[in-house]
Amino acid sequence: MEIGVYTGYSLLSTALALPEDGKILALDINRENYEIGLPIIEKAGVAHKIDFREGPALPLLDQMVDDVNFHGSFDFVFVDANKDNYLNYHKRLIDLVKVGGVIGYNNTLWNGSLVAPAYAPLRKYVRYYRDFVLELNKALAADPRVEICQLPVGDGITLCRRIS
Ligand SMILES: C[S@@+](CC[C@H](N)C(=O)[O-])C[C@H]1O[C@@H](n2cnc3c(N)ncnc32)[C@H](O)[C@@H]1O
């Protein structure tokens, strides 16, 4: 599953890495941006692996959590959307990813702002989301259901392997 597709850069990478019969559920509130990148996904021959759904991710995750058939049904989830909901996503994704499966949260270094002093000048959106990312990082570190590893590449990606 991917939450936050935009024009499909990470989606294409995942689709290329999957076997021929692999499937990705791709969620984004904006289909127009997905359609900008879709010709490239088609040219790469992987469009058949993607099930794109337009709309906010949280209600769809709630629907899946309500259906036990979806529990433990995902091998990998990449989360790269609105940071103010990451913790809400995690609360649901932990049921949907299988034991041994991985959830990746992008931007967990959040522009380096997490270690900035309170008086540091930060761009408005960086300051707004900062506390949500801090809260997520603390919750993941304390969550006994996952083993985590934060990769200091780009803006930071935290990989969480579900262990129970
Ligand atoms: C940083 S971009 C994703 C970039 C993409 N993963 C890539 O590699 O190019 C964030 C995306 O999250 C989407 N988004 C924001 N809020 C969302 C929500 N509540 N549910 C689903 N997608 C959302 C935005 O529309 C935007 O396309």
The ligand as a MOL file (V3000), in Angstrom:
LIG
                    3D

  0  0  0     0  0            999 V3000
M  V30 BEGIN CTAB
M  V30 COUNTS 27 29 0 0 0
M  V30 BEGIN ATOM
M  V30 1 C 4.8430 14.3430 -0.5920 0
M  V30 2 S 3.5180 13.9780 -1.6340 0 CHG=1
M  V30 3 C 3.7870 12.2800 -2.0400 0
M  V30 4 C 5.0070 12.0860 -2.8830 0
M  V30 5 C 5.1190 10.7260 -3.4930 0
M  V30 6 N 5.1710 9.6570 -2.5160 0
M  V30 7 C 6.3560 10.7150 -4.3830 0
M  V30 8 O 7.2930 9.9390 -4.1420 0
M  V30 9 O 6.3960 11.5000 -5.3420 0 CHG=-1
M  V30 10 C 2.1690 13.9060 -0.5220 0
M  V30 11 C 0.8580 13.4660 -1.1280 0
M  V30 12 O -0.0480 13.1700 -0.0540 0
M  V30 13 C -1.3420 13.4460 -0.5070 0
M  V30 14 N -2.2450 13.5700 0.6440 0
M  V30 15 C -2.3600 14.6210 1.4970 0
M  V30 16 N -3.2970 14.3770 2.4070 0
M  V30 17 C -3.7870 13.1310 2.1460 0
M  V30 18 C -4.7820 12.3180 2.7500 0
M  V30 19 N -5.4810 12.7380 3.8080 0
M  V30 20 N -5.0220 11.0910 2.2320 0
M  V30 21 C -4.3190 10.6570 1.1480 0
M  V30 22 N -3.3740 11.3900 0.5330 0
M  V30 23 C -3.1140 12.6110 1.0250 0
M  V30 24 C -1.1770 14.7320 -1.3130 0
M  V30 25 O -2.2650 14.9070 -2.2070 0
M  V30 26 C 0.1640 14.5050 -2.0000 0
M  V30 27 O -0.0170 14.0050 -3.3080 0
M  V30 END ATOM
M  V30 BEGIN BOND
M  V30 1 1 1 2
M  V30 2 1 2 3
M  V30 3 1 2 10
M  V30 4 1 3 4
M  V30 5 1 4 5
M  V30 6 1 5 6
M  V30 7 1 5 7
M  V30 8 2 7 8
M  V30 9 1 7 9
M  V30 10 1 10 11
M  V30 11 1 11 12
M  V30 12 1 11 26
M  V30 13 1 12 13
M  V30 14 1 13 14
M  V30 15 1 13 24
M  V30 16 1 14 15
M  V30 17 1 14 23
M  V30 18 2 15 16
M  V30 19 1 16 17
M  V30 20 1 17 18
M  V30 21 2 17 23
M  V30 22 1 18 19
M  V30 23 2 18 20
M  V30 24 1 20 21
M  V30 25 2 21 22
M  V30 26 1 22 23
M  V30 27 1 24 25
M  V30 28 1 24 26
M  V30 29 1 26 27
M  V30 END BOND
M  V30 END CTAB
M  END
